[in-house]
Amino acid sequence: MNIGEAAARSGVPAKTIRYYEDIGLIGRPARAENGYRDFSGTDVHTLRFIARARGLGFSVREVGELLSLYHDHSRASAAVKAVAEQAINRIDTKIGELQSMRSTLSDLAERCHGDQRPDCPILDDLAGS
């Protein structure tokens, strides 16, 4: 199947598929006689795996690790769990950062009168005043 069909079946945009191919996350598919990429059902399965992993917050590097572990039938599940725990720690850190940002912005919004006056604590804070 061509890249458009692979994109439709996997839910991964063609541009992203090309990117994954360029960085080596997926193997280079065979080429049809016309020179177009010829994706297999296995390629689509791999793209779905990548899309699901990315949707869960795994980095591209972690997805590469997970794909290697997926294909290694002698893997230890502890290795897979370690990758997941790294992602969880990163997500927890990001949640903390987002909560702090929300709190600060919420405080600034509460202190802004939101009327016709020109003074605004939000802009003052952004300007470092």
Buried (B, 14 or more C-beta within 10 A) or exposed (E): BBBEEBBBBBEBEBEBBBBBBEEEBBEEBEEEEEEEBBBEEEBBEBBBBBBEBBEBEBBEEBBBBBBEBEEEEEEEEEBBEEBBEBBEEBEEEEEEEEEEEEEEEEEBEEEBEEEEEEEBBBEEBEEEE
